[in-house]
Amino acid sequence: MSAVQGQLLTLRRVVLHHSPLPPPHVQSHTFAPRRPDSEGNSDRMRAFARYSGIAVQMMATIGLSTWAGYWLDKHYRTETPWFTLGLMLLGLFAALYNVIRSVTREQ
C-alpha cells in the first residue's frame, strides 16, 4: 500500500467515525414521512397545467399559421408579405377564440 492510499484510508476512517451523519450502510428513519399534498395544492397544480396548456396551444396556433403564411409568400414569390400577415392575424383570432371558449366552458 502506498503512502497516498494509506492517507486516504485514514481520512475515510476519520470522516466516517466523526461525521454527524450515519454511515452509508446504516438506514436512518429520522425524517418525517411525506404528507400527501393538501387539496389546495393539487388544485393550483391543475390550474397551472390547464393554463400553461392553453398558452402552448395559443403559441402553436399563431406560430404555425405565421409559418404557413411565410411559406406561401416564398412559394408564390410575393413582394409584400400579405399571406404572412393575413394568416398570422387569422391564427391570432383563432387562438383567442379557443382561449375564450376553453376558459368560459370550464367555469
Secondary structure, DSSP 8 states (H G I E B T S, - for coil): --HHHHHHHHHHHHHHHH-SS--TTS----S-------HHHHHHHHHHHHHHHHHHHHHHHHHHHHHHHHHHHHHHT-SS-HHHHHHHHHHHHHHHHHHHHHHHH--
